[in-house]
Amino acid sequence: MQFCKKCGNKLDNDAEFCPKCGTPVTENNQSQKTLEENTDDYKTQLRGKSQTYGVLNLENLPAGHIIDERYEIKEKVGQGGFGSVYRVYDKNMNIDKALKIIPEAIVSDEEAMADLQAEARTMISLNHNSIVRVYDFHDTGAVKYIDMEFVEGKTLTKLKIEHPNKQVPEAKVKELAVKIADGLAYAHSKGIIHKDIKPQNVMLNKDGDVKIMDFGIAETVRTSMSRIQNTTSSGTLVYMSPEQIKGKDVGKEADIYSFGVVLYELLSGHPPFYKGDINYQILNEKPVDLVNVSYHTNKMILKCLEKEYKNRFRTFQECIESLEADKPVKIKQEYSNNVKKKSKTQVNNDTKTEKEFEVILVMGGTFQMGSNNGNKGEKPVHDVTLSDYYIGKYQVTQKEWKKVMSNNQSTFYKEWKKNMINNPSTFRRENLPVECIDWFDAIKFCNKLSEIEKLQICYSRNDKNITCNFHANGYRLPTEAEWEFAARGGHIGINRNSFTYSGSNDVNKVAWHDGNSGGKILNWLTKSTHPVGTKEANELGIHDMSGNILEWCWDWKGGYTGELQSNPKGPSSGIYRVIRGGSWCHNDFASRVSCRSSKSPKRFSNKIGLRLVRSSL
């Protein structure tokens, strides 16, 4: 089997031109006389045969060829700027390995060989599951090579090609990104920079594990070849950072930039800059936001792609933390009457921590809000883009309401209704959602909790109007768009074809409604609210966004438009405030994720409660 020297494409034995790039195939069929004149140069033996070969073609070593009486060529697996790569059988170790054959131009240059040996020696010291192992550097004998771990699998380039439009799903990209970043973080901790991160240099083995190849080695070869041939080292241009193009201040941040390019390409099908004057674009133009990718992931990748290296993530550990930021977060609150205690925030892996208020990160993105199959007020369906935010995993319970409202140190409102301090609900039980609260009561609760938590309050009064500071870090009510996006399961739900109800097309799995909320007491059929979290959660892990009780939103009720909106807050004024979600006494139609309702902000009933939201800053 022959390989094209220019592009590495496999060729038929009788091919005259490469069908991929058109490069003529160099004839190796020298006369028998020439072969005989060179028999003393290199001798190769095939298993079971004693046939002598002439001068070796390092780019086309035949199967069965033995190197150093130890490595038997099985097949050629790659061809690139470094040279040829072969899968070989190590007869001493009884395993398959990969041999990178060092090009003749490098072998003949002492300085280049010294540089390459130093890089290989450094690579031998790396031992991480996500990095291809380098075992040895051989600079003696007829063939010079690097002895490496053989990875049976595919590159990220191959993975990309296997997906429609060459776009890998976001969840899969994030899973791979964490593994890649973990390997690169380890290398950086050892003082080793890759300098040539690209899809072709990242393999996935048969178990789906990441294997990063060519740490520093390809860069060393490229630099050496540029010096030998008196040419400019351009590297793999589309993955190069601005500082690599400029040739100064090249550090670990260059790897972070290339990492961002790889993620961008996997999600979009192409690098951020791949047409026209690529050098100019990398140095001067801002990458276009990714389409159909969550706001959080977009933000993370664009931070990797900042022109100024100081503005990027400074470490791969920061990249990992950003990638994993969509994990649920528990917020533990401890209260006693008239005493404030500082809350503790913990990552959602501490099962021993008592749960009080629990919020889940909703990663931002663009979704289609509304429905063409509902009421008139749900039309037209329109695109809405949202930033990241946190939303309560459960509706606020009566226990939580009493703990917050019994602390009377608030300065926002001077007068309190006695029944509001105790428990306004009709159906009394600590783990039932609080109800019989109007819109003003709901925002009192948000501000009160923010004060206890020593957070910035979101709501303030001005000439009898309530305004909201959405940039504050305190608790607030969700906007109508935030509510619907979370109910649909965020970008996870949208990627799975959003359900009719929050988490399912079967209303009974996820909602308490008038068809299933009743029970018998003394032979009387009664209906009521139910303990929060007793129905299945949606894709984000949020409970009861369909049914149980309606939930107050921030927005004044208004009509939809067909225009794309970004973080909409609703009309600036109105008569009714939006409520969402259906309740224990509404039919299943009212429990749909797109269904809209509204009430006067002064209206309260045993069908309406609230859910907490916090901005992600």
N, C-alpha and C positions, 0 to 999 in steps of 0.2 A: 504493500500500500504506500502510495506517495502522498506528500503533503505540499501544498503551495507554500513557497518560501515567503510570500508577501502577506497572505491573509490566513495561512494555516489550514485552509480547506482541504478535506480529503479528496484525492484524485484517483481516477482509474489508472491502472498500470499503463494503458496505451494512450492516455490523455496528452495532447499537445499544448493545450491552453487550460488555465483554471476557469471553470464555468462560472465561478462567483465573481472574480475580479479581472479575468482576462489576461493574467500574467502568463507569458510563455513558460512551458515546463522545460527546465534544463535537462539536456540529455546526459545521462550518466553511463551510457553504454560505450565505454572506451574499448579500444581494440584489445584483443587478447594479449598482444605484445606489451601494451602499456600496463595491463594488469600484472603481467609477469614481472615487469620491471619494479613494481611496487610491493611485491609480496613480503619484503622484509620490514615494511613500515608497521602495519597493524595486522594481526592475525586473529581471526574469529572462528570459533568452532560452534557448530550447531549440535544439539543433542543427538547422539547416535550417528553423527557424521564427522568426517575429518576434512571438510572442505575449507580451503583457504580463500579469504576475500581480499580484495585490494584495498585501496585507500578508503577509509570510512566516510560515508556521508552522514554527519552527525544529525542531520535533520530528517533522516530516513533510515534509521537503524532497523534491520529486519527482526521479526519475531524469532525468538530462539537465540539471538545474539547474546554472548556472555561477556560481561564486563568485570574485570578484576577477578575472574574465576569465582565470582560470588553472585552477581546480579544477572538474572536471565530476563531479557526483554520479552514482555508479553504483548504490549501494544503501545502505540503512541497516543497520548491523551491530550496533548496541547502543543501549541506553537504560538509564540509571542515575541515581544521585543527582547525578552531575556534569552530565548532560545527554545529548544525542544524539551518537552516533558514526557517521560515514559513511565508507564506502569511496569514494574519489574517484580520478579520473585526473588526474595533474599534467601538464598539456600542455607545460610548460617542461622538465620532467625526463624525460618519457615513461615514467613509472612510476606504479604505484598507491600511494596513501598513505592514511592514516587522518586524518580531521579530527575533533577533539573540539570541538563547538560549545559556547561558553561561555553559560550560562543568562542570560537577560535580567536576573534579579535581581542577579547578580554584576556584569554590565556596568554597571548603573546605580549601583553603589556604588564610589566611587573607592578607598577603602581596600582593599576586597576585590580589586579589579583589580590594585592595587599588590602585594598579597601573592601573588596568583596569578602575576603577571609575574616576581616574584622566584623563585618555585618553578620556573617554566618555564625561567628563565635557568640555574638550577642544573642542571636536568635535561639541558639542551642540552650541558653539559660532560661528561656520562656517555657513555662509549663502551666497551661490553662486550657480548659475544656473547649473554649471557643477559638483557639488558635492552633493552626496546623503545626505539629512538632517538627523541628529540624534536628536530625540526629548527628550528622557529621558533614565535614567539608573535605573533599578529596581533591588535592592539587598535584597528585603524582600519578603516574601511569599514562597510558595512551589517551584516555578520556578523563577530563576533569568534570566533576559534578558535585551537586549538593544532595545528600541523602535525606529524604523527608518522609513524613507520614503520608500514606496514600488514603485519600478520602473518596469513597464511592458514593456519588450523589450527583448534584447539579449545582450550577452557579445561580446567583440571583438573576442573572440575565436570562437563563433558561426558565427560571420560575416566572419571570415577568411575561415571557413569550407565551407561556401556557395559559394565561388569563385573557378574558375578553378585553379588547382594546389595550392589551399589555398593561392593565391596571390591576394591581394586587389589592384585595380588600383591606380596608384600614385596620381592622382588628388583627389580621395576619401580619401586616407591616409593623404594627406596634409590638407584637410578640417577638418578631425577629429583631427589631431595633433594640430592645432591652438586652437581648443576648449579644448583639454586636457591640453595643456600648459597654457591656460588662467586660468583654474581652479587651477592648481598647483601653478601658480604665485600668485594667491590670497591666497592660503594656506600658502605659504612661507612668504608672507607679514605679516601674522599673527604669524609667528614663528613656523609653524607646518610643519613637514617633514613626508611624507607618509611612506617611507621605504619598501614598498611592491607593487610597481607599476608593474602590469602584465595584460595581456589581460582579465583574469578572473575577475579582479577588476575594469574593465571599462565597463559600460553598455551603450547601446543606447536605448533610449525610443522609443515609437511608432512614435514620431515626428522627430526622428533622432538626438535628443539632447544627448550630452555626459553626463554621470553621473558616477563620480569616487567614489568608495566605499572603506571602511576599512582603513581610515587614522589612522595609528599608532596602531589601535586596534589589528589587526592580529599579528603585531610585538610584542606587549605587551603579548598577549596570548602565542605566540611561545616561547618567552623568559621565561615566567613564567613556562610553561610546561617543558622546558628544565631544569630549576632549580629543579622543583618538581620531575621529572623523572631521574635527574642526567644524562642527555644526552646533546649532542652538538646541538646548534641551528643553523641549516643550512639555514633556510629561503627558498625562492624559488630560487634555486641556479642559474638557467640560466639567471635570471634577476638581479642578485646581482652585485654590483659594486666591483672593486678590493678592495677598502677600507672596504667594508662590510665583505668581506672574511677575510681580515687581522684583522678586529675588531678594527680599529683606524681611526681617522680623518673622521668619518662618518658625513656628513653634507648635505646641500641641493643639492650639486653636485651629491650625490648618486641617488637622484630622477631623475636628468637629465640623468645619465647613463642608468637607468632602462627605462626611457622614450625612449631613443635611441634604446634600445633592442626591445621594443614593436613595434616601427616603422619599424625596420629592419625585424622583424618577419612578420608583416602584408604585407610587400612588397615582401619578399622572400619565405614565407611559413614556416620559422623556425627561431629560434634565431641565432645570430652569432656563438655561441658555444653551441652545444647540444649533441655531441657524444664524447666518450672517456673521458679523464681526464679533466673535465670541469673546475675544480678549477685552474689547471695549465694554461689552455688556456686563461681564463679570466685574469689571472695575467700576462701572458707573451706573448701571441700571438695577432697579429693584425687582426681584422676582415677582411674578404674578401670583396672587393667592390661588391655592389649590381648590378645584371645584369638587363638590360633593364630599368634602372632607370636613370633619368637625372643626369648630373654631379653635379649640384647645390644641389639636394636632397641628393645624395651620400655624398657630402662634409659635409653637415649639420649633417647627422646622424653619420658619422665617428667622427666628432668633439664631439658629445655627448658621444661617446664610447672611448674617450681617456683614457689610463690607469691612467695617473696622473690627479687627479681631478682639479688641477689648470689650465690644458690645455683645459678643456671643456668650454662650455658656462657657465658663472657665474650666470646667471639668466634665468628664463623661458621667460622673456620679450625679451631677446636676441634671444632665440629660435624662438619666434613668428616673430620677425623682419627678421630673416633669412628665415623662411618659406614663408613670404610674399614678399620676395625680387624680385619676378618675376613680380611685378606690373610695368606698364609703368612709366617712369620718364620723366618729362618735364624739359627742360633746356632752360631758357629764356635768350636771348642775347640782349643787348642794345648797339647800336653803333651810333656814328656820325663821320663825317669826321675828321681824325687826332686826335680823342679823344677816349681813351679806358675807358670803364665803366665795373666795376666788374659784372659778371653775377650772377644770382640767380637760384639755383636749388630747385625745389619744387616737392613734391610727386604729382602723377597724380590724384589729387582730387580737385584741385583749378581751377575751370572753369573760374574764372575771370582773370587769368593770360594770357597775350598775348602770343601766340605761335610763336616761331621762329624756333629753332632747337629742335626737339622732338625725343628722342631715347627710344628704348624699350629693356629691358633685355631679352636676349636669354639664357635660362638656358642650360648649356652644357649637352652632352650626346653622345651616339653612334648611328649612323644612317648609312644606306646603300646609298652610293653616286654613281651616274651614272644611266644608264638605259640600258636594253637589247633590248629596242624597238626603239632606236634612231639611231644616226649616229655612225660610227665606233669609233670616239673619246670619246664617252660616255661609252665605255666598257673597262674592265669588271666592273660590279657592285662590290663594295668593302666597307668594314666597315671603318668608320672614327669616332674617338672620339674627341670631342671638349670641351674646357673649356668654362665657362660663358663669354659672351661679350655683349656689347650694339650695336645696329644698328639703323640707322635712320628710323623713321616711314615713312618719305617721301624722295623722291629724292630731292637733293639740288635745290632750286629755283633760278631764276634770281635775285629776291629781296635779297636773302641771299648772293648770290655771290657778288653783288655790295657792300653790307654793309661791307663784310669782305675785299674784294680786294681794296676798295677805301682807306683803312687805310694803308699808305705806310711806316709804321715804321718797317717792317720786316727786319731782318738781314740775312735771309736765301738766298734770291736772291737779287742781286743789281739792276738788270735791269727788267723792266716790259714793256710788250707790252701795248700800249695805249688802244687797243680794249679789252685787258684782264681786265684792270682796270674798264672799263665802262661795257660792256656787249658783250660777243662774240657770243651770240645766233643768229640764223637765225629767229626763231619765237619769236618776242619780246613781252613779257608780264610778269609782275612781278611774278605771281603765276604759270607760266610755268616752267618746269625743265630747268636748264641751259644746253646748249649743245655747240657744236663746241669747245670743249676743248680736248687737248691731255692728255696723261697719266701724263706728267710732270706738266701740269697746275693743274691737280687734286691733286697731292701731294703738290704743292705750296699752294693750298687752305687749305689742311689739316694742314700744318705747320703754316700757317698764322692764322688760327682760334685758334690753340693751343697757339700761342704766345699771342693773344688777351685775351684768357681765363687764361693766366698765368699757363698753363699746360706744361708738358714736351713734346717737339716736338718728333715725331716718326721717321722722316726721316732726314738723314744726307748724305753728299757727301764725297766720298773718292776715289781719282784717277778716277774721272768721273763716278764712280759707285754710285748708290743710295742704301743705306742700311736702314733697318727698325728696330727700337727697339720696339718689340712687348710687352715689359714690361713697356713701358712708359704709362703715363695716358692721353696722348693727342689723337687727332683725326687722323685717318688713313683710308686707303682703306680696304675693307674686303678681306680676303683670299678667294680663290675660294670655299673652303669647307665651310667657314663661310657664304658665300653668299647663297650657295645651301641649307644649313641646315635651314637658316632663311626663304628662299623662300618656303621650304617645311612645314613651320609652326613650326619648332623646334620639340621638343619631343611631343608637343600637336598634331601637324599635323601627326607625325609618328604613334602615338597611335590611330589616326582616319583613318589610311590608306591614306597616302599622295596623294594629288590630282595631276593631270597632269599639271595644271597651278597653280600659287601661290594663293591658297585659293579656288579653284573650278575646276571642270571638264568642266565647261562652260566658254570658253575663253572670251566671251563677257561680263561676269559679272565682270571680274577682270582685263582685259587688253585692252589698246588701240593698235590696230594692223591695218594692211592695209585693213582689211575688215570692220572696223567701225570708222576709224579716219578721214574720209573725211567730208566735208561740201560744200555747194554751195555758191559761191560769183559771182554775175553777171552771173548766169547760168554756171559757170565753177566749176567743181568738184575739190576741193582741199583737201589735206591731211596734217596733221600737228600734233605736240605734243598737249597735253591737260593739263589743270590745274592739279596739283598733288592731289591725294586723292579723285578724283571724281569717281573712280571705287571702288568696294567692297574690304575690307581688307582681308588678310589671317587670319589663326587661331591665330597668335600672334598680330594682329592689324596692320600689315605692309601693305602699299599700293604700287601698281605699280611695284612689283617685276617681274611681267609679263607685257611686253609691255611698251608703252609710249616712253622711251629711253633705250638704252643699258647702262650698268654701268661698269666702270673700276674696275678691281680687282687688287690685288697686284701681283699675280703669273705670272711668265713666263709660256707660253703655253707648256705643256708636256703631255705625255701619262699616263694613269692610270696603276697601278699594282693591283694585287688581294690581296695584303697584308693589314692587319689591320694597320692603320696609326693614329697617335695621333697629333692633331693640325698641319697638314701639311701646308707647306708654298710654295709648288711647286718647280720646278727645280731651281738650283742656278744661271743659266744663260739661255739665249735664244734669240730669234729674236722678238717674238711677246708677248704682254701682254694680259691676258685673259679679255674679256668683256662678260657680262652675261645679260640675261633677255628679249631679243627681243625689238622691237621698233614700233613706229607708222607706219612705212612703211615696216615692215616684216610680213610674214604670221604667222598664229597661231602656226605652228610647231616650229618656233624660240622662241615662248613665253613659251615653256615647261620649268619646273624647272630644268631639267637635260641638256638642250641644251647648248652647248659650242661654243663660238666664240672667235676670237682673232684679234688684229690689232697691227701694229707697234706702240710703245709708242709715236712716233712723229705724228701719224695720228690723225686728228680731223675731225669731221663731225657733221651734225645736227641730227645725230642718237645716239650720245654718250654723256653721262653725268656722274654723280657720286652720291654715297650715302655714308654717314658717318658711321664710326665704331669707338668704343672705347673699349679698353680692360677692363675687370672687375677685379679690383685688391683688 
